[in-house]
Amino acid sequence: MQSIRVRILAIVAVLIVAGVGAWQLLPSDEAEGGPITVGTTDEVTSLDPAGAYDAGSWAMYGNIYQSLLTFKSGATVPVPDAAESCEFIGQKLQTYQCKLRDDLHFSNGRKITAEDVKYSIERMIRIKTDVGPWVLFPSLKNVVTEDRTITFNLSARDATFPQKLATGAGAIVDPEEYPANKLRTGNTVDGSGPYILKTYRAKSIAELVPNPHYKGALTKTGVPVTVHYYKESEDLLAAWKAGEIEVSHRQLPPDALASLNPGDPELHVSSVDTAEIRSLVFNVRQGAPLANKKVRQAIASLIDRGPLATSIYRGTVEPLYSLIPQGIIGHSTPFFDAYPTPDPERAKKLMEEAGVEIPLPINFAYGDGDDVYDRETKELRRQLEADGLFKVTAKEVDWQTFLKGFAAGEYDAYTLSWLPDYQDPDTFSQPLVGSDNSLHNGYSSKKMDALIAAALRYSDRSRTTADYKELQALVGEDVPLVPLWQKKDYVLSREDVSGSQYLSDGSGLWRLWELRRI
C-alpha cells in the first residue's frame, strides 16, 4: 500500500497550501464514486432464512437480517446483537435466556418484539425445508417469552446453543411479512441488519444500502455495496480483469490464485487458513449401491488426495484426513490412519467381501459453478475406475437442483463443500453425521448420536477432545463420507478499497460493512 500513502501525502500537502482541511480525506459514510462492487460465485438459494443452509445465502443473511447474537471477526464466542444480554440459566446448559433490545425496528418500520424472535425460530423449525437450517436445533424443546425476555428450553445439554443462535438460523423476521407455514417468495426482505436490500435479481445482482435505523453490535454501518453473482469462477476472473468489480471473494480459479503477486501495488490480497472442507458424500440408504459399509471403505482405500491438492487446486487446498479440520478442537487423522495410501488390492478384497457386482455402477453428481469441480470430478472418477472396481457416471447439476437432488437421495455419491457455521467441532458433527443431518444421505448411528450429545455437555470446549476423536474414528469406520481437502480463503480488492481483510474470517459471515473507500 506504499504507493497509496505517497499519493495521499502529496495530495494533503497541496490541500494544506490551498487552505483546504486535510480531514476531508478521511473515509466518510458517503460512498464517493458509487457503491463498492463485490463479485462472488456463491449463490443465494433463498432470501428467506428458513429456506437455506448454504454459504451464499448465509453470507447475505448476516447483512440484511439480525440474530440475537453475532460473532466479531476472529471470535469463537458470540456477543449480543439484537439482544441486550444472553446467558445460560443454571449449570445444566438446558435453559438459555436473552433480553431483547428495546430500540429495534424492521426495515419496514415495525418495532421488533420478543414474540417476533419466538415466531422466527419456531417457524424455521416448523417449515423444516429439505435444505433448511432446522437441523441445528435438535434439542430445542420450546421457546417462551415474557415482555422482552426470550427463554429457550432444551431437552439436552448444549454448550454450543449460543453459537447456533448467532448464525443465519437465528435470523429474526417479521411475522406480518413471512408466512407461518411456508417460505416467503419474491425479491424483497424485511430485516433489521446493518443493510437494507434495495434491489435483488437472483443469480445476478444485489444492491445494498446502509440501514440508518440499525441498532446492535456494530457501532457503525458500512457504505453502499453492490454484489454481482457469477455462474463460473472464470466469469468472476473476467469481471475482475475487466475492472467490473473492486472486491473478489469465493471463488477465483485456483490457477489465478496460485499466480497472485502479493507485491502488486494495485492489489490487496488477504488469505487466511479456514475450516472450509470438501468431502465425497455417499448415499447409504437401504438398497443404494453404497449402502454396504465395505464398499464405502473400498472407495476410501482408493482415494488419493495428492493430485487433487497439487494438480487440480494448485496448492490452494490441503489434503484432509478427518471430519474435523485442522485448527478446530478435536482434529485427528482417522482416514490417514486407516487408509494411509491408495490400496487397490485392499479395495478389491473389501468389494468381494461385500458381495457386490464388480465393476459396481454408481452415479456421481456435483454442483455447477466452477470449472475446477469438473476437473476434480474427472480425477476422482479416474481413481475409482483405474482398477476396474467401479463404473462411474458423473454429471454436473444446477446448484439448486443439486441441493434438492441429494436431499431426495437421487445420487449415489456427490461432492460437497462445507463452511463452518461457527468455530467449534460441533458444526462438523451433528449437521454432517448426526441423525437427520443436513447431507440427507441416510446415515444414522446411535453410537454417533451419543458421542455428539456427550460432546455438547461441556462449556469448556477443550474437554471435548476425546469425544470428538472417538467420533471421527467412527466416521473412518462407517465412512458415510470421505474428507478430501481443507482450503484457504482469499479476498482480493483494488488499492483504493480498505477493510477487505475483515470481509471474511472463514466462518461464513460476510462483513460487507467493513468495506470503505480510501
C-alpha positions as CSV (number, residue, x, y, z in Angstrom):
1,M,0.0,0.0,0.0
2,Q,3.1,2.3,-0.1
3,S,2.0,3.9,-3.4
4,I,-1.3,4.9,-1.9
5,R,0.4,6.5,1.1
6,V,2.7,8.5,-1.1
7,R,-0.2,9.7,-3.2
8,I,-2.3,10.7,-0.2
9,L,0.6,12.6,1.4
10,A,1.2,14.5,-1.8
11,I,-2.5,15.5,-2.1
12,V,-2.7,16.5,1.6
13,A,0.3,18.9,1.1
14,V,-1.4,20.5,-1.9
15,L,-4.7,20.9,0.0
16,I,-2.9,22.5,3.0
17,V,-1.2,25.0,0.8
18,A,-4.6,25.8,-0.7
19,G,-6.2,26.2,2.7
20,V,-8.4,23.1,2.5
21,G,-8.6,20.9,5.6
22,A,-6.8,17.6,5.3
23,W,-9.6,15.9,7.4
24,Q,-11.7,15.8,4.3
25,L,-9.6,12.9,3.1
26,L,-10.7,10.6,5.8
27,P,-13.2,7.9,4.8
28,S,-16.8,9.1,5.2
29,D,-20.2,7.5,5.3
30,E,-20.8,8.7,1.8
31,A,-19.8,6.2,-1.0
32,E,-17.9,8.6,-3.3
33,G,-17.6,7.1,-6.7
34,G,-20.7,5.0,-6.2
35,P,-21.3,1.7,-4.3
36,I,-18.3,-0.6,-3.8
37,T,-18.7,-3.6,-6.2
38,V,-18.2,-7.1,-4.9
39,G,-18.1,-10.3,-7.0
40,T,-18.7,-13.9,-6.0
41,T,-19.7,-17.3,-7.4
42,D,-21.6,-18.2,-4.3
43,E,-25.4,-18.4,-5.0
44,V,-28.2,-17.2,-2.8
45,T,-30.8,-20.0,-3.0
46,S,-33.4,-18.3,-0.8
47,L,-33.9,-14.9,0.7
48,D,-36.0,-16.4,3.4
49,P,-33.7,-17.6,6.3
50,A,-35.9,-20.6,6.9
51,G,-35.3,-21.9,3.4
52,A,-31.5,-22.1,3.0
53,Y,-28.4,-23.5,4.7
54,D,-25.7,-22.7,2.2
55,A,-22.7,-20.3,2.1
56,G,-24.1,-17.8,-0.4
57,S,-27.5,-17.4,1.3
58,W,-26.0,-17.1,4.8
59,A,-23.4,-14.6,3.6
60,M,-26.4,-12.4,2.6
61,Y,-28.4,-13.0,5.8
62,G,-25.7,-11.7,8.0
63,N,-26.0,-8.3,6.3
64,I,-29.8,-7.9,5.9
65,Y,-31.1,-9.8,9.0
66,Q,-30.2,-9.7,12.6
67,S,-29.9,-12.5,15.2
68,L,-29.9,-12.2,18.9
69,L,-26.1,-12.8,18.9
70,T,-23.3,-12.4,16.4
71,F,-19.6,-13.0,16.0
72,K,-17.0,-10.4,15.9
73,S,-14.1,-11.1,13.5
74,G,-12.0,-14.0,14.6
75,A,-14.1,-14.7,17.7
76,T,-15.4,-18.1,18.8
77,V,-17.7,-16.7,21.4
78,P,-20.7,-14.7,20.2
79,V,-21.7,-11.3,21.5
80,P,-25.2,-9.7,21.8
81,D,-26.6,-8.1,18.6
82,A,-30.4,-7.9,18.7
83,A,-30.1,-8.9,22.3
84,E,-29.2,-6.7,25.2
85,S,-27.8,-9.7,27.0
86,C,-27.9,-13.5,26.8
87,E,-26.8,-16.3,29.3
88,F,-27.4,-19.8,30.4
89,I,-29.6,-20.1,33.5
90,G,-28.1,-22.6,36.0
91,Q,-25.4,-25.1,35.4
92,K,-27.3,-27.7,33.3
93,L,-26.9,-25.9,30.0
94,Q,-30.5,-26.6,29.2
95,T,-32.0,-23.1,29.7
96,Y,-30.8,-20.2,27.7
97,Q,-32.2,-16.7,28.2
98,C,-31.9,-13.5,26.2
99,K,-33.3,-10.0,26.8
100,L,-34.2,-8.2,23.6
101,R,-33.0,-4.6,22.9
102,D,-35.9,-2.1,23.2
103,D,-34.9,0.0,20.2
104,L,-35.1,-2.4,17.2
105,H,-37.2,-2.0,14.1
106,F,-37.6,-4.0,10.9
107,S,-36.7,-2.1,7.7
108,N,-40.4,-1.6,7.1
109,G,-40.6,0.4,10.4
110,R,-42.4,-2.1,12.6
111,K,-40.9,-2.4,16.1
112,I,-39.4,-5.8,16.9
113,T,-40.7,-7.8,19.9
114,A,-39.7,-10.9,21.8
115,E,-42.7,-12.6,20.2
116,D,-41.1,-12.0,16.7
117,V,-38.0,-13.8,17.9
118,K,-40.0,-16.8,19.1
119,Y,-42.0,-16.8,15.8
120,S,-38.9,-16.7,13.7
121,I,-37.2,-19.7,15.4
122,E,-40.4,-21.8,15.7
123,R,-41.3,-21.0,12.0
124,M,-37.9,-22.1,10.7
125,I,-38.2,-25.4,12.6
126,R,-41.9,-25.9,11.6
127,I,-41.3,-25.3,7.9
128,K,-38.4,-27.8,8.0
129,T,-37.3,-27.4,4.4
130,D,-35.0,-30.1,3.0
131,V,-32.2,-27.7,2.7
132,G,-33.0,-25.5,5.7
133,P,-31.1,-24.9,9.0
134,W,-33.6,-26.6,11.3
135,V,-31.1,-29.4,11.8
136,L,-29.1,-27.1,14.1
137,F,-31.7,-27.3,16.8
138,P,-32.4,-31.0,17.6
139,S,-32.6,-30.3,21.3
140,L,-34.8,-27.2,21.3
141,K,-37.9,-28.1,23.3
142,N,-39.8,-24.8,23.3
143,V,-39.4,-21.0,23.3
144,V,-41.1,-18.9,26.0
145,T,-41.4,-15.1,26.0
146,E,-42.3,-12.6,28.7
147,D,-42.1,-8.9,27.9
148,R,-38.6,-8.5,26.3
149,T,-37.2,-11.8,27.7
150,I,-36.9,-14.9,25.5
151,T,-36.2,-18.3,27.1
152,F,-35.1,-21.3,25.1
153,N,-35.7,-24.6,26.9
154,L,-33.6,-27.5,25.7
155,S,-34.2,-31.2,26.1
156,A,-30.5,-31.9,26.5
157,R,-27.3,-30.0,27.4
158,D,-26.0,-28.0,24.5
159,A,-23.0,-25.7,25.3
160,T,-23.0,-24.5,21.6
161,F,-26.6,-23.3,21.6
162,P,-25.4,-19.6,21.7
163,Q,-23.2,-20.2,18.7
164,K,-26.1,-21.7,16.8
165,L,-28.4,-18.8,17.7
166,A,-25.8,-16.4,16.3
167,T,-25.9,-17.9,12.8
168,G,-28.4,-17.3,9.9
169,A,-30.6,-19.9,11.5
170,G,-31.4,-17.4,14.2
171,A,-32.4,-14.6,11.8
172,I,-35.4,-12.5,13.1
173,V,-38.2,-12.0,10.6
174,D,-41.4,-10.0,10.6
175,P,-44.5,-12.3,11.2
176,E,-46.6,-9.9,9.1
177,E,-44.5,-10.5,6.1
178,Y,-43.2,-14.1,6.5
179,P,-45.9,-16.8,6.3
180,A,-46.1,-19.1,9.3
181,N,-46.1,-22.4,7.3
182,K,-44.3,-21.7,4.1
183,L,-41.4,-19.7,2.7
184,R,-41.7,-16.1,1.6
185,T,-41.2,-15.7,-2.1
186,G,-40.2,-12.7,-4.2
187,N,-37.1,-10.4,-4.2
188,T,-37.8,-8.3,-1.1
189,V,-37.0,-8.8,2.5
190,D,-37.8,-7.1,5.9
191,G,-35.0,-7.5,8.3
192,S,-33.1,-5.4,10.8
193,G,-29.5,-6.0,9.9
194,P,-26.9,-3.3,9.0
195,Y,-28.0,-3.3,5.4
196,I,-31.3,-2.9,3.6
197,L,-31.7,-4.9,0.4
198,K,-32.6,-2.2,-2.2
199,T,-32.6,-4.3,-5.3
200,Y,-32.2,-8.0,-5.9
201,R,-32.2,-10.2,-9.0
202,A,-31.5,-13.9,-8.5
203,K,-28.1,-15.1,-9.8
204,S,-27.3,-11.6,-11.0
205,I,-27.1,-8.7,-8.5
206,A,-27.9,-7.4,-5.0
207,E,-27.8,-3.7,-4.2
208,L,-27.4,-3.0,-0.5
209,V,-27.6,0.3,1.3
210,P,-26.8,1.0,4.9
211,N,-29.7,0.7,7.3
212,P,-29.9,4.0,9.1
213,H,-32.1,2.5,11.9
214,Y,-29.8,-0.4,12.7
215,K,-29.0,-1.0,16.4
216,G,-26.8,-3.8,17.6
217,A,-23.2,-5.0,18.0
218,L,-21.9,-2.7,15.3
219,T,-21.1,0.9,16.2
220,K,-21.1,1.9,12.6
221,T,-22.7,0.5,9.5
222,G,-20.9,0.5,6.1
223,V,-21.3,2.2,2.8
224,P,-23.5,1.1,-0.2
225,V,-22.4,-2.2,-1.7
226,T,-23.4,-3.9,-4.9
227,V,-22.8,-7.6,-5.1
228,H,-22.5,-9.3,-8.5
229,Y,-23.1,-13.0,-8.8
230,Y,-21.3,-15.1,-11.4
231,K,-22.0,-18.6,-12.5
232,E,-18.4,-19.7,-13.1
233,S,-15.1,-18.8,-11.5
234,E,-13.8,-17.9,-14.9
235,D,-16.6,-15.4,-15.2
236,L,-15.6,-13.9,-11.9
237,L,-12.0,-13.7,-13.1
238,A,-13.0,-12.0,-16.3
239,A,-15.0,-9.4,-14.4
240,W,-12.0,-8.8,-12.1
241,K,-9.7,-8.3,-15.0
242,A,-12.1,-6.0,-16.8
243,G,-12.4,-3.8,-13.7
244,E,-16.1,-4.5,-13.3
245,I,-15.7,-5.4,-9.6
246,E,-13.5,-3.9,-6.8
247,V,-13.6,-6.9,-4.4
248,S,-13.5,-10.6,-5.3
249,H,-14.3,-13.3,-2.8
250,R,-15.2,-17.0,-3.4
251,Q,-14.1,-18.3,-5.9
252,L,-11.5,-17.3,-8.3
253,P,-9.9,-20.2,-10.3
254,P,-7.0,-22.0,-8.5
255,D,-4.6,-21.1,-11.3
256,A,-5.4,-17.4,-10.8
257,L,-5.0,-17.6,-7.0
258,A,-1.7,-19.5,-7.4
259,S,-0.3,-16.9,-9.6
260,L,-1.2,-13.9,-7.5
261,N,1.6,-11.4,-6.8
262,P,1.2,-10.0,-3.2
263,G,3.7,-7.3,-4.1
264,D,1.4,-5.8,-6.8
265,P,0.8,-2.2,-5.5
266,E,-2.6,-2.0,-7.3
267,L,-3.8,-5.1,-5.5
268,H,-4.6,-6.1,-1.9
269,V,-4.7,-9.8,-1.2
270,S,-5.9,-11.3,2.1
271,S,-5.6,-15.0,2.7
272,V,-6.5,-17.0,5.8
273,D,-6.4,-20.6,6.7
274,T,-10.0,-21.6,7.1
275,A,-12.1,-24.6,8.3
276,E,-13.8,-24.9,4.9
277,I,-13.7,-28.5,3.8
278,R,-14.9,-30.6,0.9
279,S,-16.0,-34.2,1.1
280,L,-17.1,-37.1,-1.1
281,V,-20.5,-38.0,0.4
282,F,-22.3,-41.3,0.0
283,N,-26.0,-42.2,-0.2
284,V,-26.2,-45.0,2.4
285,R,-29.9,-45.6,2.3
286,Q,-31.0,-49.2,2.2
287,G,-30.9,-50.6,-1.3
288,A,-28.5,-48.0,-2.6
289,P,-25.3,-49.2,-4.3
290,L,-23.1,-47.8,-1.5
291,A,-25.3,-49.0,1.4
292,N,-22.7,-51.6,2.3
293,K,-20.0,-50.2,4.6
294,K,-17.3,-52.4,3.0
295,V,-18.0,-50.8,-0.4
296,R,-17.5,-47.3,1.1
297,Q,-14.4,-48.5,2.8
298,A,-13.2,-49.7,-0.6
299,I,-13.6,-46.2,-2.0
300,A,-11.7,-44.7,0.9
301,S,-8.9,-47.2,0.1
302,L,-8.7,-45.8,-3.5
303,I,-8.8,-42.1,-2.9
304,D,-5.5,-40.2,-3.4
305,R,-5.8,-36.6,-2.2
306,G,-2.3,-35.6,-3.5
307,P,-3.3,-35.0,-7.2
308,L,-6.4,-33.0,-6.0
309,A,-4.3,-30.7,-3.9
310,T,-1.4,-30.2,-6.3
311,S,-2.6,-30.7,-9.8
312,I,-6.3,-29.6,-9.6
313,Y,-6.2,-27.0,-6.9
314,R,-2.7,-25.8,-7.4
315,G,-1.7,-25.8,-3.7
316,T,-4.7,-23.6,-2.6
317,V,-6.0,-26.5,-0.6
318,E,-4.5,-29.1,1.8
319,P,-5.3,-32.8,1.9
320,L,-7.8,-33.6,4.7
321,Y,-8.0,-36.9,6.5
322,S,-10.7,-36.2,9.1
323,L,-14.2,-34.8,9.5
324,I,-12.9,-32.0,11.7
325,P,-10.3,-29.9,10.0
326,Q,-7.0,-28.5,11.3
327,G,-7.3,-25.6,13.7
328,I,-10.5,-26.9,15.3
329,I,-10.6,-28.7,18.7
330,G,-10.6,-32.5,18.3
331,H,-8.9,-32.6,14.9
332,S,-7.3,-36.0,14.2
333,T,-6.4,-38.1,11.2
334,P,-8.5,-41.3,11.1
335,F,-8.6,-41.6,7.3
336,F,-4.8,-41.4,7.2
337,D,-4.5,-43.9,9.9
338,A,-7.0,-46.4,8.3
339,Y,-6.3,-45.6,4.6
340,P,-2.7,-44.2,4.5
341,T,-2.1,-44.7,0.8
342,P,-4.2,-45.9,-2.1
343,D,-4.5,-49.7,-1.9
344,P,-6.4,-51.3,-4.8
345,E,-5.8,-54.8,-3.5
346,R,-7.4,-54.0,-0.2
347,A,-10.3,-52.3,-2.0
348,K,-10.9,-55.3,-4.2
349,K,-10.9,-57.6,-1.2
350,L,-13.5,-55.4,0.5
351,M,-15.7,-55.4,-2.6
352,E,-15.5,-59.2,-2.8
353,E,-16.4,-59.4,0.9
354,A,-19.4,-57.2,0.3
355,G,-20.6,-59.5,-2.5
356,V,-21.4,-56.7,-4.9
357,E,-21.1,-56.5,-8.7
358,I,-17.6,-55.6,-10.0
359,P,-17.3,-53.2,-11.6
360,L,-20.0,-51.6,-9.5
361,P,-22.0,-48.9,-11.4
362,I,-22.6,-45.7,-9.4
363,N,-23.9,-42.3,-10.4
364,F,-21.9,-39.3,-9.2
365,A,-23.1,-35.7,-9.0
366,Y,-21.6,-32.3,-8.3
367,G,-22.9,-28.7,-8.3
368,D,-22.2,-26.4,-11.1
369,G,-20.5,-23.1,-10.9
370,D,-16.8,-23.8,-11.1
371,D,-14.6,-25.4,-13.8
372,V,-12.3,-26.8,-11.1
373,Y,-15.1,-29.1,-10.0
374,D,-15.2,-30.6,-13.5
375,R,-11.5,-31.4,-13.2
376,E,-11.8,-32.6,-9.6
377,T,-14.6,-35.0,-10.7
378,K,-12.6,-36.3,-13.6
379,E,-9.7,-37.1,-11.3
380,L,-11.9,-38.8,-8.7
381,R,-13.6,-40.8,-11.5
382,R,-10.2,-41.8,-12.8
383,Q,-9.1,-43.0,-9.3
384,L,-12.3,-45.0,-8.8
385,E,-12.2,-46.7,-12.2
386,A,-8.5,-47.2,-12.6
387,D,-8.5,-50.8,-11.2
388,G,-11.8,-51.9,-12.6
389,L,-13.8,-51.8,-9.3
390,F,-16.3,-49.1,-10.2
391,K,-18.1,-47.7,-13.2
392,V,-18.8,-44.1,-12.6
393,T,-21.4,-42.0,-14.4
394,A,-20.8,-38.4,-13.5
395,K,-22.9,-35.3,-14.1
396,E,-22.8,-31.6,-13.3
397,V,-26.1,-30.3,-11.9
398,D,-27.5,-26.8,-11.4
399,W,-26.9,-25.8,-7.8
400,Q,-30.4,-25.5,-6.6
401,T,-31.4,-28.7,-8.4
402,F,-28.3,-30.4,-6.9
403,L,-29.4,-29.4,-3.3
404,K,-32.8,-30.9,-3.8
405,G,-31.4,-33.9,-5.6
406,F,-29.0,-35.1,-2.9
407,A,-31.7,-34.4,-0.3
408,A,-34.0,-36.7,-2.2
409,G,-31.4,-39.4,-2.4
410,E,-31.1,-39.2,-6.2
411,Y,-27.3,-39.6,-6.2
412,D,-25.1,-42.5,-5.1
413,A,-22.2,-40.2,-4.4
414,Y,-21.6,-36.5,-4.6
415,T,-19.0,-33.9,-3.6
416,L,-20.0,-31.0,-1.3
417,S,-18.0,-28.2,0.4
418,W,-18.8,-27.3,3.9
419,L,-18.2,-23.9,5.6
420,P,-18.5,-23.9,9.4
421,D,-21.3,-22.1,11.0
422,Y,-19.1,-21.3,14.0
423,Q,-15.6,-22.2,15.0
424,D,-16.4,-25.4,17.0
425,P,-16.2,-29.1,16.2
426,D,-20.0,-29.4,16.7
427,T,-20.6,-27.7,13.4
428,F,-18.9,-30.6,11.7
429,S,-20.7,-33.3,13.7
430,Q,-24.5,-33.0,14.1
431,P,-25.0,-31.3,10.7
432,L,-22.8,-33.8,8.8
433,V,-23.1,-37.2,10.6
434,G,-25.8,-36.9,13.1
435,S,-29.3,-38.4,12.6
436,D,-31.4,-36.1,10.3
437,N,-28.2,-34.4,9.2
438,S,-28.1,-31.7,6.5
439,L,-26.4,-34.1,4.0
440,H,-29.6,-36.2,3.9
441,N,-27.6,-39.2,2.9
442,G,-29.5,-41.7,5.1
443,Y,-26.7,-42.1,7.7
444,S,-27.8,-42.7,11.2
445,S,-25.9,-44.2,14.1
446,K,-27.0,-44.4,17.8
447,K,-23.3,-44.5,18.8
448,M,-22.6,-41.4,16.7
449,D,-25.6,-39.5,18.2
450,A,-24.5,-40.5,21.7
451,L,-20.9,-39.1,21.0
452,I,-22.4,-35.9,19.6
453,A,-24.6,-35.4,22.6
454,A,-21.7,-36.2,25.0
455,A,-19.5,-33.5,23.5
456,L,-22.2,-30.9,23.9
457,R,-22.1,-31.2,27.7
458,Y,-19.0,-29.1,28.3
459,S,-18.9,-25.3,28.2
460,D,-15.2,-25.7,28.4
461,R,-14.8,-26.9,24.8
462,S,-11.2,-28.2,25.4
463,R,-12.8,-31.0,27.4
464,T,-14.4,-32.4,24.3
465,T,-11.3,-33.5,22.5
466,A,-11.5,-37.2,23.4
467,D,-15.2,-37.4,22.4
468,Y,-14.5,-35.8,19.0
469,K,-11.5,-38.1,18.3
470,E,-13.7,-41.1,19.1
471,L,-16.4,-39.6,16.9
472,Q,-14.0,-39.2,14.0
473,A,-12.7,-42.7,14.3
474,L,-16.3,-43.9,13.9
475,V,-16.6,-41.8,10.8
476,G,-13.5,-43.5,9.5
477,E,-15.0,-46.9,10.2
478,D,-18.6,-46.3,8.9
479,V,-17.4,-44.0,6.0
480,P,-20.7,-42.0,5.4
481,L,-18.3,-39.6,3.6
482,V,-14.6,-39.3,2.7
483,P,-12.9,-36.0,3.6
484,L,-10.9,-34.6,0.6
485,W,-9.4,-31.2,1.4
486,Q,-9.3,-28.1,3.5
487,K,-8.8,-24.8,1.9
488,K,-7.6,-21.2,2.3
489,D,-9.8,-18.2,1.9
490,Y,-8.8,-15.5,-0.5
491,V,-10.1,-11.9,-0.7
492,L,-8.9,-9.6,-3.5
493,S,-9.5,-5.8,-3.5
494,R,-8.4,-2.8,-5.5
495,E,-5.9,-0.5,-3.9
496,D,-8.5,2.2,-3.2
497,V,-10.7,-0.1,-1.1
498,S,-10.0,-0.7,2.5
499,G,-11.4,-3.3,5.0
500,S,-11.3,-6.3,2.7
501,Q,-9.1,-8.1,5.2
502,Y,-12.0,-8.2,7.5
503,L,-14.6,-9.2,5.0
504,S,-14.3,-12.9,5.8
505,D,-12.6,-14.9,8.5
506,G,-13.6,-18.3,7.1
507,S,-16.7,-18.5,9.4
508,G,-19.3,-17.8,6.7
509,L,-20.1,-14.4,8.0
510,W,-19.7,-11.7,5.2
511,R,-18.8,-8.4,6.8
512,L,-19.7,-6.1,3.9
513,W,-19.9,-3.2,6.4
514,E,-16.1,-3.3,6.8
515,L,-15.5,-2.1,3.2
516,R,-14.6,1.5,2.7
517,R,-13.1,3.7,0.0
518,I,-9.7,5.3,0.8
